Amino acid sequence: MNKEPLISVIVPVYNVADFLDQCLDSIVNQTYRNLEILVVDDGSTDGSGDLCDQWAQRDSRIRVFHQPNGGLSAARNTALDEMQGELVMMVDSDDLLHPDSTTALQQLLARHQADIAVGGYVPFTGSEPVWPASAADGPERDYDQRQALLTVLYQQGLTHSAWGRIYKAELFDGIRYPVGRYYEDFAIIYPLLKKCQRVVKVDRPLYGYRQRENSILDKFSPKRADVIKIGEELEQYTLAHDSQYTDAVRSRLLSAYFNILLLSQQDRSSDLRQLQDHCWQGIKRLRGKCLMDSNVRRKNKLGIIASFMGRRFLCNLLGRNYRPKP
């Protein structure tokens, strides 16, 4: 009997025919073999669905689900409903895994008796990432529940990204990604971490994050304002039920206001005045509280100081060459 826990690897697919073979090849060739690979074709129109079926014929660990296009959340939710593993990973279908990714993260999780194990990532724009040769091992850090939540919300080393980590599958009992929303991973990170006792992170690059010119993070869409809605909802929730995290939520929300205000300046074809006004009012509402919070990151404090010079000054100073991070 295989004593290694089954890991469910979830791969949502939508029109990524140019990258899918490379992604799935990196998964099926993991040094950790006890995997089930749940590939969800979310209404692709470029032949990606046929590629999924071809891969299922090559490797019995792959299960393919075809569904009408519902977005990233809907695709992940389908796989979460079908998964059988004790552990689960999310892999975006244009990204790549280091060959030892599942082995390293599963062992890290077990060694620290954690609920989530997080690895580092390598951004790349070419055909494949350059994995650092000296990164066989890396520093490891434990977080209890409170530390993990504060570190994510204050943006100090842990992110809310779904990928690049392994979860105990039971964390998703009763939790699903919100369909139709951007920043779906931000929307569920709070309830996920509230179910954790321990999170562990290793500073070893185990995930290849492909940066594409036409990706969601590289262009502005009014839907990106979902990050503000999610942050404001979380602010109201913590004020009413969990006030120990309200200051940290406000720091993250301030980042969202800065982010959307500055990115929306790139789109001159749409009427975004109301959204930009909302962001500016949010910055003015939170800047005093956040300026006095010693945990708020330096980048936010610089933005706060610039904001006291006025909205135009802020956008001119920070908007030039502004680029979001994953």
Secondary structure as GFF3:
##gff-version 3
##sequence-region A 1 326
A	DSSP	beta_strand	7	13	.	.	.	ID=ss1
A	DSSP	alpha_helix	17	28	.	.	.	ID=ss2
A	DSSP	beta_strand	35	42	.	.	.	ID=ss3
A	DSSP	alpha_helix	48	58	.	.	.	ID=ss4
A	DSSP	beta_strand	62	67	.	.	.	ID=ss5
A	DSSP	alpha_helix	72	82	.	.	.	ID=ss6
A	DSSP	beta_strand	87	90	.	.	.	ID=ss7
A	DSSP	beta_strand	96	97	.	.	.	ID=ss8
A	DSSP	alpha_helix	101	112	.	.	.	ID=ss9
A	DSSP	beta_strand	116	124	.	.	.	ID=ss10
A	DSSP	beta_strand	140	144	.	.	.	ID=ss11
A	DSSP	alpha_helix	145	153	.	.	.	ID=ss12
A	DSSP	beta_strand	165	168	.	.	.	ID=ss13
A	DSSP	three_ten_helix	169	172	.	.	.	ID=ss14
A	DSSP	alpha_helix	184	194	.	.	.	ID=ss15
A	DSSP	beta_strand	198	210	.	.	.	ID=ss16
A	DSSP	three_ten_helix	216	218	.	.	.	ID=ss17
A	DSSP	three_ten_helix	222	225	.	.	.	ID=ss18
A	DSSP	alpha_helix	226	241	.	.	.	ID=ss19
A	DSSP	three_ten_helix	243	245	.	.	.	ID=ss20
A	DSSP	alpha_helix	246	264	.	.	.	ID=ss21
A	DSSP	alpha_helix	273	291	.	.	.	ID=ss22
A	DSSP	alpha_helix	298	307	.	.	.	ID=ss23
A	DSSP	alpha_helix	311	319	.	.	.	ID=ss24
###
